[in-house]
Amino acid sequence: MIRFDNVSFAYSANSKANSLNNITLHIEKGECVLLAGASGCGKSTLLRLLNGLIPEFYEGKRTGRIFIEGRAVEGRGIYDMVGKIGTVFQNPRSQFFNVDTTSELAFGCENLALPEKQILERIDSTVKSFDIEKLMGRSIFELSGGEKQKIACASVDVLEPDVILLDEPSANMDYDGMINLRQVIKVWKKHGKTVLIAEHRMNFVWDIADRVILLEQGRIKEELNREQMDNFTEADCRKYSLRGLRQIKPEEVELGNNNILIYKTGNEENADTNAALGKENVTDQKSNDNIILLCDFSYAYKGEKELFHISSMDISENKVTAIIGTNGAGKTTFLECLCGIRRCRGTMKWHGKGYKGKQRIKQVFMVMQDPNHQLFAESVLDEVLISMKDEDEERAKDILAEMDLLEFADRHPMSLSGGQKQRVAIACAIASECPILLLDEPTSGLDYRHMLEVSDILTRLKASGKTIITVTHDTEFIEQCCDEIRSLDNLAG
C-alpha cells in the first residue's frame, strides 16, 4: 500500500538539518503501524509526505521516492488524496471548516459530490461507531479538546478512505476517549484499512498494532514485529524515551498510588478515602493564608445550563494541583475563568483579598492547550523576551536551556513540532514571573524525557514559590509531580 524508497526531507525553515534521513519503509495493505519516538524524531513529517501537506503547505527539499498503491506521489496534490487518505491531526481545530459538528461530518462528502442520502447514511453509521450522538448539532467552539478530536476522527471516517493517518490522536483525550478511539481503530482494521499512528501515549494501541517503527533523529532506529512487541518492556520504553505501556486507569490515580488525595466539592467521601489511606483531612488543616479559595465559582455558555458550579474549592499555594475530569467537564473553561479571560460568576480569594477577572490577569499566566494561539514573535528567543516584564536576554536563554530549547532560539516558533511549541509556551510562563501559573494539558505531544523535564521544572517552580494549576489527562505526569487533585466531574449546574 505504501512504500518509501531512501527518502530524506529538510524543511525550508531549517534546511541545514534533515527531518528525515534515508527512510526505506514498506507498509502492507490493511496493516496497522505505530510510529514511535522522541519529540521531533520525524513522525509527523513522515505523515505529511503521504497526505500531501508536504510540499503544498510545508515547503522543503525531498529526495528519494514515495509510492501509494504503486503510484508515485510526485504531481499528486492534497485534492488527489481526498477519499484515499484521511488524516487526524494532533490539533483538531486545524482541520475544521464548519461551525457545527453535523455539518463538519458532512463537509468532506459534500465536496466529493456524494448523493444526500448516501451522506446521511455515512454520517449515521459513523456516529453510531464513534458513540457521539450527544455531540451532534453542537457548536464546535463549545467542545472540549477531546470532543473536538472525536469529531475530527469521525469526519475522516465518513469519507471511508483506504489509508488513515493519525498524528498524536490521543493528545487531548481522557481515558474513556482513548478506549473509544482504540475501538474505532479496531473497526478500521476489521474493514481492511491501512492505519498509521504517530503517538506518544502508546499503551492504548500497543496490543492492536501489527508493527512498530521506532524513529530517532529522522532515521529508523528499529522495527518491531508482533513477537518483539510482546517482549518489549518498560525499560525498553525508557531507552527510546517512550511513554510507558501500563495503562493507568483514572480510579487508580484517585485511590492515590503516591498518596495523592482527591477532594470533590460537596462530596463527604473525602474523609473516608483519607482515612483509608491513613491520612488526616488535609483540607481542614489549611489556613486561609496559604490557599486560593474559590466560592460560588460558575460558568455557563449563553443560553445553556451551567457548565460547572463550584460552591467551594480550595487550591493549595506553592503546590502543583491537577484538575481532572472527563472530556466536556469544563476543565479548559475553568482555567480561562480562573485567569480572567472569560467572565464568570463567583470570587477568588487569596491572602485575604478578593480578585475579580481583570485583577486576576496580573497574577496569573496561562499556557493554553493549543500553543499556536499564544505564539506571536519571529523567533523563539523573542517569544520569551516579550513575556518578561523587563527583557533580559541572558535569563531568557537560561530558561530556554532549562526547557531543552536553546538550539531553537533563532527558529520561528511555527516551524517547531507540537511538543516543542508546548515547551516554548511553558518557557514564556516561567519568564512572566507571575505567582500563579495555569497549564492546560502541558504534556500533550511530549515524549517521556520531555514529560519528565516539564515535571522537574514544575517541581522547581513550586519550590521557588509558584502556585501551579494544571489540567491534564496524563496519569504518568500526575504521578510524577502533582501534589493534589481536584475533579470537575459531577459539578455541572
ZAFILO-864075 format. One record per residue (C-alpha): residue number from 1; z, x, y. Coordinates in nm, 3 decimals. Layout:
N
i:NUM	pz:Z	px:X	py:Y
...
This chain:
493
i:1	pz:0.000	px:0.000	py:0.000
i:2	pz:0.096	px:0.280	py:0.246
i:3	pz:0.001	px:0.648	py:0.245
i:4	pz:0.097	px:0.928	py:0.483
i:5	pz:-0.101	px:1.249	py:0.434
i:6	pz:0.055	px:1.551	py:0.608
i:7	pz:0.142	px:1.353	py:0.922
i:8	pz:0.307	px:1.512	py:1.227
i:9	pz:0.376	px:1.348	py:1.561
i:10	pz:0.512	px:1.450	py:1.902
i:11	pz:0.583	px:1.208	py:2.188
i:12	pz:0.420	px:1.287	py:2.519
i:13	pz:0.763	px:1.267	py:2.683
i:14	pz:0.879	px:1.556	py:2.465
i:15	pz:0.560	px:1.730	py:2.350
i:16	pz:0.735	px:2.059	py:2.270
i:17	pz:0.918	px:1.914	py:1.970
i:18	pz:0.770	px:1.711	py:1.686
i:19	pz:0.949	px:1.390	py:1.592
i:20	pz:0.775	px:1.402	py:1.252
i:21	pz:0.670	px:1.715	py:1.067
i:22	pz:0.422	px:1.725	py:0.776
i:23	pz:0.516	px:1.388	py:0.626
i:24	pz:0.344	px:1.311	py:0.296
i:25	pz:0.461	px:0.982	py:0.152
i:26	pz:0.317	px:0.714	py:-0.078
i:27	pz:0.465	px:0.363	py:-0.092
i:28	pz:0.352	px:0.121	py:-0.361
i:29	pz:0.279	px:-0.250	py:-0.309
i:30	pz:0.596	px:-0.458	py:-0.350
i:31	pz:0.826	px:-0.158	py:-0.316
i:32	pz:1.147	px:-0.177	py:-0.108
i:33	pz:1.208	px:0.163	py:0.050
i:34	pz:1.512	px:0.265	py:0.254
i:35	pz:1.461	px:0.527	py:0.528
i:36	pz:1.788	px:0.705	py:0.599
i:37	pz:1.904	px:0.998	py:0.807
i:38	pz:2.089	px:1.101	py:1.120
i:39	pz:2.002	px:0.952	py:1.460
i:40	pz:1.676	px:1.096	py:1.592
i:41	pz:1.554	px:1.209	py:1.248
i:42	pz:1.224	px:1.019	py:1.284
i:43	pz:1.289	px:0.686	py:1.110
i:44	pz:1.172	px:0.467	py:1.399
i:45	pz:0.875	px:0.695	py:1.471
i:46	pz:0.751	px:0.654	py:1.114
i:47	pz:0.761	px:0.275	py:1.150
i:48	pz:0.586	px:0.284	py:1.491
i:49	pz:0.296	px:0.473	py:1.337
i:50	pz:0.249	px:0.188	py:1.093
i:51	pz:0.274	px:-0.114	py:1.324
i:52	pz:0.051	px:0.026	py:1.597
i:53	pz:0.317	px:0.080	py:1.865
i:54	pz:0.201	px:0.442	py:1.842
i:55	pz:-0.030	px:0.503	py:2.025
i:56	pz:-0.065	px:0.167	py:2.207
i:57	pz:0.288	px:0.166	py:2.350
i:58	pz:0.427	px:0.514	py:2.278
i:59	pz:0.187	px:0.792	py:2.365
i:60	pz:0.177	px:1.124	py:2.186
i:61	pz:-0.016	px:1.359	py:1.963
i:62	pz:-0.060	px:1.285	py:1.594
i:63	pz:-0.209	px:1.498	py:1.320
i:64	pz:-0.272	px:1.401	py:0.958
i:65	pz:-0.391	px:1.063	py:0.830
i:66	pz:-0.227	px:0.727	py:0.757
i:67	pz:-0.371	px:0.460	py:0.527
i:68	pz:-0.265	px:0.097	py:0.479
i:69	pz:-0.420	px:-0.078	py:0.177
i:70	pz:-0.670	px:0.208	py:0.156
i:71	pz:-0.788	px:0.172	py:0.519
i:72	pz:-0.719	px:0.440	py:0.778
i:73	pz:-0.515	px:0.322	py:1.078
i:74	pz:-0.745	px:0.501	py:1.326
i:75	pz:-0.912	px:0.246	py:1.551
i:76	pz:-0.682	px:-0.035	py:1.438
i:77	pz:-0.452	px:-0.174	py:1.707
i:78	pz:-0.144	px:-0.393	py:1.710
i:79	pz:-0.358	px:-0.708	py:1.704
i:80	pz:-0.529	px:-0.593	py:1.384
i:81	pz:-0.188	px:-0.566	py:1.216
i:82	pz:-0.073	px:-0.922	py:1.301
i:83	pz:-0.025	px:-1.120	py:0.983
i:84	pz:-0.043	px:-0.799	py:0.776
i:85	pz:0.258	px:-0.604	py:0.909
i:86	pz:0.570	px:-0.764	py:1.058
i:87	pz:0.838	px:-0.568	py:1.243
i:88	pz:1.201	px:-0.647	py:1.322
i:89	pz:1.334	px:-0.414	py:1.591
i:90	pz:1.687	px:-0.286	py:1.648
i:91	pz:1.685	px:-0.467	py:1.982
i:92	pz:1.551	px:-0.819	py:1.909
i:93	pz:1.509	px:-0.900	py:2.280
i:94	pz:1.211	px:-0.665	py:2.289
i:95	pz:1.008	px:-0.892	py:2.061
i:96	pz:1.079	px:-1.237	py:2.206
i:97	pz:0.815	px:-1.429	py:2.403
i:98	pz:0.980	px:-1.770	py:2.443
i:99	pz:1.300	px:-1.913	py:2.586
i:100	pz:1.393	px:-2.132	py:2.289
i:101	pz:1.429	px:-2.049	py:1.922
i:102	pz:1.193	px:-2.307	py:1.770
i:103	pz:0.907	px:-2.203	py:1.999
i:104	pz:0.974	px:-1.839	py:1.911
i:105	pz:0.923	px:-1.911	py:1.541
i:106	pz:0.601	px:-2.099	py:1.616
i:107	pz:0.462	px:-1.840	py:1.858
i:108	pz:0.307	px:-1.594	py:1.612
i:109	pz:0.148	px:-1.866	py:1.402
i:110	pz:0.003	px:-2.030	py:1.714
i:111	pz:-0.158	px:-1.700	py:1.809
i:112	pz:-0.323	px:-1.693	py:1.468
i:113	pz:-0.457	px:-2.045	py:1.541
i:114	pz:-0.298	px:-2.195	py:1.230
i:115	pz:-0.305	px:-2.576	py:1.199
i:116	pz:0.001	px:-2.753	py:1.340
i:117	pz:0.100	px:-2.896	py:1.002
i:118	pz:0.093	px:-2.551	py:0.843
i:119	pz:0.302	px:-2.403	py:1.127
i:120	pz:0.568	px:-2.673	py:1.089
i:121	pz:0.576	px:-2.623	py:0.710
i:122	pz:0.621	px:-2.247	py:0.751
i:123	pz:0.898	px:-2.293	py:1.008
i:124	pz:1.080	px:-2.541	py:0.784
i:125	pz:1.058	px:-2.304	py:0.486
i:126	pz:1.183	px:-2.006	py:0.687
i:127	pz:1.469	px:-2.199	py:0.847
i:128	pz:1.594	px:-2.303	py:0.504
i:129	pz:1.558	px:-1.950	py:0.360
i:130	pz:1.749	px:-1.798	py:0.651
i:131	pz:2.006	px:-2.081	py:0.672
i:132	pz:1.957	px:-2.103	py:1.050
i:133	pz:1.934	px:-2.479	py:1.103
i:134	pz:2.214	px:-2.456	py:1.364
i:135	pz:2.014	px:-2.205	py:1.569
i:136	pz:1.704	px:-2.421	py:1.609
i:137	pz:1.628	px:-2.572	py:1.950
i:138	pz:1.869	px:-2.328	py:2.119
i:139	pz:1.814	px:-2.116	py:2.428
i:140	pz:1.751	px:-1.756	py:2.324
i:141	pz:1.953	px:-1.637	py:2.624
i:142	pz:2.265	px:-1.805	py:2.488
i:143	pz:2.253	px:-1.647	py:2.143
i:144	pz:2.472	px:-1.360	py:2.034
i:145	pz:2.316	px:-1.027	py:1.936
i:146	pz:2.345	px:-1.107	py:1.566
i:147	pz:2.196	px:-1.454	py:1.612
i:148	pz:1.903	px:-1.305	py:1.804
i:149	pz:1.847	px:-1.065	py:1.514
i:150	pz:1.831	px:-1.359	py:1.272
i:151	pz:1.568	px:-1.529	py:1.490
i:152	pz:1.370	px:-1.202	py:1.507
i:153	pz:1.369	px:-1.178	py:1.126
i:154	pz:1.268	px:-1.542	py:1.097
i:155	pz:0.983	px:-1.504	py:1.349
i:156	pz:0.840	px:-1.230	py:1.127
i:157	pz:0.891	px:-1.428	py:0.806
i:158	pz:0.685	px:-1.727	py:0.925
i:159	pz:0.380	px:-1.501	py:0.961
i:160	pz:0.401	px:-1.418	py:0.588
i:161	pz:0.294	px:-1.052	py:0.628
i:162	pz:0.236	px:-0.826	py:0.326
i:163	pz:0.438	px:-0.540	py:0.480
i:164	pz:0.772	px:-0.590	py:0.660
i:165	pz:0.929	px:-0.311	py:0.869
i:166	pz:1.298	px:-0.335	py:0.961
i:167	pz:1.433	px:-0.095	py:1.225
i:168	pz:1.816	px:-0.097	py:1.215
i:169	pz:1.818	px:-0.473	py:1.138
i:170	pz:2.195	px:-0.495	py:1.085
i:171	pz:2.295	px:-0.310	py:1.404
i:172	pz:2.443	px:-0.620	py:1.571
i:173	pz:2.520	px:-0.835	py:1.267
i:174	pz:2.857	px:-0.939	py:1.133
i:175	pz:2.941	px:-0.916	py:0.764
i:176	pz:2.806	px:-1.263	py:0.683
i:177	pz:2.488	px:-1.185	py:0.877
i:178	pz:2.430	px:-0.872	py:0.670
i:179	pz:2.482	px:-1.061	py:0.346
i:180	pz:2.238	px:-1.323	py:0.473
i:181	pz:1.981	px:-1.056	py:0.556
i:182	pz:2.031	px:-0.899	py:0.214
i:183	pz:1.940	px:-1.231	py:0.051
i:184	pz:1.629	px:-1.259	py:0.270
i:185	pz:1.517	px:-0.908	py:0.169
i:186	pz:1.566	px:-1.005	py:-0.196
i:187	pz:1.342	px:-1.310	py:-0.138
i:188	pz:1.080	px:-1.087	py:0.026
i:189	pz:1.094	px:-0.856	py:-0.275
i:190	pz:1.059	px:-1.150	py:-0.514
i:191	pz:0.746	px:-1.261	py:-0.325
i:192	pz:0.591	px:-0.915	py:-0.364
i:193	pz:0.636	px:-0.798	py:-0.003
i:194	pz:0.642	px:-0.427	py:0.072
i:195	pz:0.960	px:-0.365	py:0.271
i:196	pz:1.057	px:-0.052	py:0.468
i:197	pz:1.410	px:-0.044	py:0.610
i:198	pz:1.527	px:0.218	py:0.861
i:199	pz:1.904	px:0.175	py:0.856
i:200	pz:2.238	px:0.347	py:0.908
i:201	pz:2.457	px:0.074	py:0.758
i:202	pz:2.302	px:0.111	py:0.414
i:203	pz:2.572	px:-0.042	py:0.195
i:204	pz:2.433	px:-0.397	py:0.206
i:205	pz:2.086	px:-0.292	py:0.081
i:206	pz:2.161	px:0.019	py:-0.125
i:207	pz:2.156	px:-0.158	py:-0.460
i:208	pz:1.838	px:-0.361	py:-0.390
i:209	pz:1.621	px:-0.076	py:-0.259
i:210	pz:1.384	px:0.085	py:-0.510
i:211	pz:1.384	px:0.423	py:-0.342
i:212	pz:1.548	px:0.615	py:-0.055
i:213	pz:1.370	px:0.863	py:0.172
i:214	pz:1.620	px:1.097	py:0.337
i:215	pz:1.486	px:1.235	py:0.665
i:216	pz:1.620	px:1.534	py:0.854
i:217	pz:1.477	px:1.659	py:1.186
i:218	pz:1.147	px:1.485	py:1.124
i:219	pz:1.098	px:1.609	py:0.769
i:220	pz:1.150	px:1.452	py:0.428
i:221	pz:1.462	px:1.626	py:0.305
i:222	pz:1.491	px:1.442	py:-0.026
i:223	pz:1.361	px:1.137	py:-0.214
i:224	pz:1.597	px:0.944	py:-0.438
i:225	pz:1.480	px:0.721	py:-0.720
i:226	pz:1.690	px:0.434	py:-0.852
i:227	pz:1.877	px:0.651	py:-1.104
i:228	pz:1.962	px:0.912	py:-0.840
i:229	pz:2.076	px:0.637	py:-0.601
i:230	pz:2.315	px:0.504	py:-0.865
i:231	pz:2.474	px:0.851	py:-0.886
i:232	pz:2.489	px:0.904	py:-0.508
i:233	pz:2.848	px:0.948	py:-0.387
i:234	pz:3.042	px:0.910	py:-0.064
i:235	pz:3.049	px:1.292	py:-0.046
i:236	pz:2.667	px:1.292	py:-0.059
i:237	pz:2.666	px:1.044	py:0.230
i:238	pz:2.874	px:1.279	py:0.443
i:239	pz:2.644	px:1.568	py:0.354
i:240	pz:2.349	px:1.387	py:0.514
i:241	pz:2.557	px:1.227	py:0.795
i:242	pz:2.504	px:0.884	py:0.638
i:243	pz:2.731	px:0.582	py:0.662
i:244	pz:2.945	px:0.503	py:0.359
i:245	pz:2.826	px:0.296	py:0.065
i:246	pz:3.151	px:0.099	py:0.028
i:247	pz:3.121	px:-0.249	py:0.175
i:248	pz:3.434	px:-0.325	py:0.374
i:249	pz:3.491	px:-0.698	py:0.397
i:250	pz:3.644	px:-0.849	py:0.712
i:251	pz:3.955	px:-0.962	py:0.526
i:252	pz:4.026	px:-0.604	py:0.421
i:253	pz:4.047	px:-0.498	py:0.781
i:254	pz:4.260	px:-0.799	py:0.871
i:255	pz:4.507	px:-0.705	py:0.597
i:256	pz:4.539	px:-0.368	py:0.768
i:257	pz:4.439	px:-0.091	py:0.528
i:258	pz:4.550	px:0.153	py:0.800
i:259	pz:4.842	px:-0.068	py:0.909
i:260	pz:4.619	px:-0.222	py:1.176
i:261	pz:4.767	px:-0.556	py:1.272
i:262	pz:4.577	px:-0.864	py:1.381
i:263	pz:4.707	px:-1.127	py:1.621
i:264	pz:4.536	px:-1.462	py:1.665
i:265	pz:4.627	px:-1.668	py:1.966
i:266	pz:4.830	px:-1.972	py:1.865
i:267	pz:4.847	px:-1.856	py:1.503
i:268	pz:5.200	px:-1.819	py:1.365
i:269	pz:5.073	px:-1.639	py:1.056
i:270	pz:5.110	px:-1.314	py:1.253
i:271	pz:5.478	px:-1.287	py:1.173
i:272	pz:5.418	px:-1.341	py:0.801
i:273	pz:5.140	px:-1.079	py:0.799
i:274	pz:5.352	px:-0.827	py:0.987
i:275	pz:5.649	px:-0.886	py:0.759
i:276	pz:5.429	px:-0.836	py:0.452
i:277	pz:5.323	px:-0.501	py:0.597
i:278	pz:5.682	px:-0.403	py:0.671
i:279	pz:5.618	px:-0.421	py:1.046
i:280	pz:5.804	px:-0.597	py:1.322
i:281	pz:5.621	px:-0.830	py:1.553
i:282	pz:5.482	px:-0.575	py:1.796
i:283	pz:5.384	px:-0.841	py:2.049
i:284	pz:5.748	px:-0.929	py:2.115
i:285	pz:5.835	px:-0.565	py:2.186
i:286	pz:5.574	px:-0.515	py:2.456
i:287	pz:5.676	px:-0.533	py:2.819
i:288	pz:5.451	px:-0.686	py:3.082
i:289	pz:5.413	px:-0.342	py:3.238
i:290	pz:5.209	px:-0.194	py:2.954
i:291	pz:4.984	px:-0.483	py:2.860
i:292	pz:4.684	px:-0.662	py:3.003
i:293	pz:4.770	px:-1.030	py:2.982
i:294	pz:4.501	px:-1.299	py:2.973
i:295	pz:4.615	px:-1.654	py:3.048
i:296	pz:4.406	px:-1.971	py:3.001
i:297	pz:4.101	px:-1.749	py:2.980
i:298	pz:3.793	px:-1.958	py:2.902
i:299	pz:3.417	px:-1.980	py:2.945
i:300	pz:3.153	px:-2.248	py:2.889
i:301	pz:2.778	px:-2.237	py:2.936
i:302	pz:2.655	px:-2.502	py:3.180
i:303	pz:2.666	px:-2.847	py:3.025
i:304	pz:2.821	px:-2.725	py:2.696
i:305	pz:3.169	px:-2.718	py:2.548
i:306	pz:3.388	px:-2.412	py:2.594
i:307	pz:3.269	px:-2.107	py:2.404
i:308	pz:3.625	px:-1.980	py:2.383
i:309	pz:3.961	px:-2.078	py:2.528
i:310	pz:4.239	px:-1.821	py:2.509
i:311	pz:4.573	px:-1.973	py:2.608
i:312	pz:4.741	px:-1.632	py:2.597
i:313	pz:4.630	px:-1.292	py:2.473
i:314	pz:4.784	px:-0.952	py:2.532
i:315	pz:4.588	px:-0.627	py:2.512
i:316	pz:4.785	px:-0.305	py:2.492
i:317	pz:4.744	px:-0.047	py:2.765
i:318	pz:4.638	px:0.304	py:2.658
i:319	pz:4.519	px:0.178	py:2.320
i:320	pz:4.184	px:0.115	py:2.152
i:321	pz:4.162	px:-0.258	py:2.079
i:322	pz:3.884	px:-0.403	py:1.866
i:323	pz:3.754	px:-0.753	py:1.945
i:324	pz:3.615	px:-0.906	py:1.626
i:325	pz:3.464	px:-1.239	py:1.531
i:326	pz:3.156	px:-1.390	py:1.373
i:327	pz:2.819	px:-1.388	py:1.549
i:328	pz:2.827	px:-1.654	py:1.818
i:329	pz:3.207	px:-1.650	py:1.866
i:330	pz:3.160	px:-1.531	py:2.225
i:331	pz:3.257	px:-1.164	py:2.198
i:332	pz:2.996	px:-1.024	py:2.438
i:333	pz:3.055	px:-1.311	py:2.683
i:334	pz:3.428	px:-1.236	py:2.662
i:335	pz:3.367	px:-0.877	py:2.775
i:336	pz:3.135	px:-0.992	py:3.053
i:337	pz:3.407	px:-1.227	py:3.177
i:338	pz:3.670	px:-0.956	py:3.150
i:339	pz:3.475	px:-0.708	py:3.363
i:340	pz:3.384	px:-0.972	py:3.620
i:341	pz:3.007	px:-1.000	py:3.581
i:342	pz:3.046	px:-1.360	py:3.457
i:343	pz:3.252	px:-1.618	py:3.639
i:344	pz:3.513	px:-1.769	py:3.412
i:345	pz:3.837	px:-1.961	py:3.427
i:346	pz:4.177	px:-1.806	py:3.381
i:347	pz:4.361	px:-1.498	py:3.503
i:348	pz:4.403	px:-1.135	py:3.407
i:349	pz:4.746	px:-0.989	py:3.486
i:350	pz:4.807	px:-0.617	py:3.483
i:351	pz:5.100	px:-0.419	py:3.623
i:352	pz:5.238	px:-0.734	py:3.777
i:353	pz:4.921	px:-0.812	py:3.970
i:354	pz:4.661	px:-1.080	py:3.911
i:355	pz:4.294	px:-0.976	py:3.913
i:356	pz:4.009	px:-1.212	py:3.990
i:357	pz:3.649	px:-1.145	py:3.882
i:358	pz:3.534	px:-0.930	py:4.174
i:359	pz:3.861	px:-0.736	py:4.175
i:360	pz:3.818	px:-0.654	py:3.805
i:361	pz:3.480	px:-0.490	py:3.868
i:362	pz:3.651	px:-0.195	py:4.040
i:363	pz:3.890	px:-0.141	py:3.750
i:364	pz:3.658	px:-0.196	py:3.456
i:365	pz:3.340	px:-0.025	py:3.331
i:366	pz:3.136	px:-0.199	py:3.061
i:367	pz:2.894	px:-0.037	py:2.819
i:368	pz:2.651	px:-0.312	py:2.723
i:369	pz:2.526	px:-0.394	py:2.376
i:370	pz:2.172	px:-0.313	py:2.491
i:371	pz:2.197	px:0.014	py:2.690
i:372	pz:1.843	px:-0.037	py:2.829
i:373	pz:1.998	px:-0.283	py:3.076
i:374	pz:2.208	px:-0.016	py:3.245
i:375	pz:1.995	px:0.299	py:3.236
i:376	pz:1.809	px:0.342	py:3.565
i:377	pz:1.771	px:0.712	py:3.652
i:378	pz:1.484	px:0.953	py:3.592
i:379	pz:1.691	px:1.187	py:3.375
i:380	pz:1.996	px:1.169	py:3.150
i:381	pz:2.187	px:1.402	py:3.382
i:382	pz:2.110	px:1.186	py:3.687
i:383	pz:2.226	px:0.881	py:3.492
i:384	pz:2.570	px:1.032	py:3.450
i:385	pz:2.582	px:1.162	py:3.808
i:386	pz:2.519	px:0.820	py:3.965
i:387	pz:2.809	px:0.677	py:3.764
i:388	pz:3.053	px:0.915	py:3.932
i:389	pz:3.249	px:0.833	py:4.246
i:390	pz:3.187	px:1.191	py:4.362
i:391	pz:2.894	px:1.366	py:4.197
i:392	pz:2.995	px:1.677	py:4.003
i:393	pz:2.711	px:1.835	py:3.804
i:394	pz:2.933	px:2.068	py:3.602
i:395	pz:3.161	px:1.782	py:3.499
i:396	pz:2.855	px:1.570	py:3.417
i:397	pz:2.720	px:1.843	py:3.190
i:398	pz:3.060	px:1.875	py:3.020
i:399	pz:3.054	px:1.501	py:2.946
i:400	pz:2.700	px:1.527	py:2.804
i:401	pz:2.813	px:1.817	py:2.584
i:402	pz:3.103	px:1.603	py:2.455
i:403	pz:2.851	px:1.333	py:2.363
i:404	pz:2.611	px:1.583	py:2.197
i:405	pz:2.353	px:1.507	py:2.468
i:406	pz:2.334	px:1.823	py:2.675
i:407	pz:1.997	px:1.924	py:2.528
i:408	pz:1.857	px:1.595	py:2.661
i:409	pz:1.990	px:1.639	py:3.016
i:410	pz:1.641	px:1.659	py:3.168
i:411	pz:1.486	px:1.392	py:2.944
i:412	pz:1.409	px:1.042	py:3.071
i:413	pz:1.669	px:0.804	py:2.918
i:414	pz:1.394	px:0.566	py:2.798
i:415	pz:1.243	px:0.842	py:2.583
i:416	pz:1.557	px:0.867	py:2.369
i:417	pz:1.634	px:0.690	py:2.041
i:418	pz:1.852	px:0.379	py:2.039
i:419	pz:2.160	px:0.571	py:1.926
i:420	pz:2.107	px:0.841	py:2.189
i:421	pz:2.076	px:0.579	py:2.466
i:422	pz:2.402	px:0.429	py:2.346
i:423	pz:2.576	px:0.765	py:2.385
i:424	pz:2.429	px:0.809	py:2.736
i:425	pz:2.582	px:0.475	py:2.836
i:426	pz:2.920	px:0.583	py:2.699
i:427	pz:2.888	px:0.911	py:2.892
i:428	pz:2.838	px:0.704	py:3.210
i:429	pz:3.154	px:0.505	py:3.130
i:430	pz:3.352	px:0.828	py:3.100
i:431	pz:3.204	px:0.957	py:3.427
i:432	pz:3.306	px:0.640	py:3.614
i:433	pz:3.677	px:0.723	py:3.571
i:434	pz:3.762	px:0.352	py:3.556
i:435	pz:4.102	px:0.293	py:3.388
i:436	pz:3.970	px:0.017	py:3.160
i:437	pz:3.658	px:0.072	py:2.951
i:438	pz:3.478	px:-0.207	py:2.767
i:439	pz:3.229	px:-0.123	py:2.495
i:440	pz:3.002	px:-0.377	py:2.328
i:441	pz:2.906	px:-0.256	py:1.978
i:442	pz:2.928	px:0.115	py:2.078
i:443	pz:2.836	px:0.240	py:1.731
i:444	pz:2.532	px:0.022	py:1.663
i:445	pz:2.246	px:0.254	py:1.569
i:446	pz:2.475	px:0.554	py:1.522
i:447	pz:2.490	px:0.771	py:1.213
i:448	pz:2.819	px:0.877	py:1.056
i:449	pz:2.858	px:1.201	py:1.252
i:450	pz:2.797	px:1.037	py:1.588
i:451	pz:3.022	px:0.743	py:1.495
i:452	pz:3.299	px:0.997	py:1.433
i:453	pz:3.220	px:1.167	py:1.765
i:454	pz:3.244	px:0.836	py:1.952
i:455	pz:3.570	px:0.760	py:1.769
i:456	pz:3.708	px:1.101	py:1.863
i:457	pz:3.603	px:1.059	py:2.227
i:458	pz:3.770	px:0.718	py:2.248
i:459	pz:4.085	px:0.864	py:2.094
i:460	pz:4.088	px:1.141	py:2.356
i:461	pz:4.019	px:0.893	py:2.637
i:462	pz:4.314	px:0.688	py:2.513
i:463	pz:4.531	px:0.999	py:2.522
i:464	pz:4.421	px:1.061	py:2.882
i:465	pz:4.547	px:0.717	py:2.983
i:466	pz:4.240	px:0.495	py:2.940
i:467	pz:4.261	px:0.144	py:2.801
i:468	pz:3.966	px:0.074	py:2.574
i:469	pz:3.848	px:-0.265	py:2.450
i:470	pz:3.555	px:-0.269	py:2.211
i:471	pz:3.358	px:-0.547	py:2.049
i:472	pz:3.247	px:-0.433	py:1.706
i:473	pz:3.135	px:-0.539	py:1.358
i:474	pz:3.165	px:-0.178	py:1.239
i:475	pz:3.457	px:-0.168	py:0.998
i:476	pz:3.425	px:0.208	py:0.943
i:477	pz:3.465	px:0.253	py:1.317
i:478	pz:3.765	px:0.015	py:1.327
i:479	pz:3.940	px:0.206	py:1.051
i:480	pz:3.865	px:0.534	py:1.224
i:481	pz:4.003	px:0.481	py:1.575
i:482	pz:4.113	px:0.128	py:1.664
i:483	pz:4.487	px:0.070	py:1.710
i:484	pz:4.487	px:-0.308	py:1.723
i:485	pz:4.253	px:-0.600	py:1.661
i:486	pz:4.206	px:-0.932	py:1.836
i:487	pz:3.992	px:-1.207	py:1.684
i:488	pz:3.789	px:-1.462	py:1.881
i:489	pz:3.723	px:-1.677	py:1.576
i:490	pz:3.869	px:-2.029	py:1.594
i:491	pz:3.920	px:-2.003	py:1.972
i:492	pz:3.644	px:-2.247	py:2.072
i:493	pz:3.748	px:-2.510	py:2.325
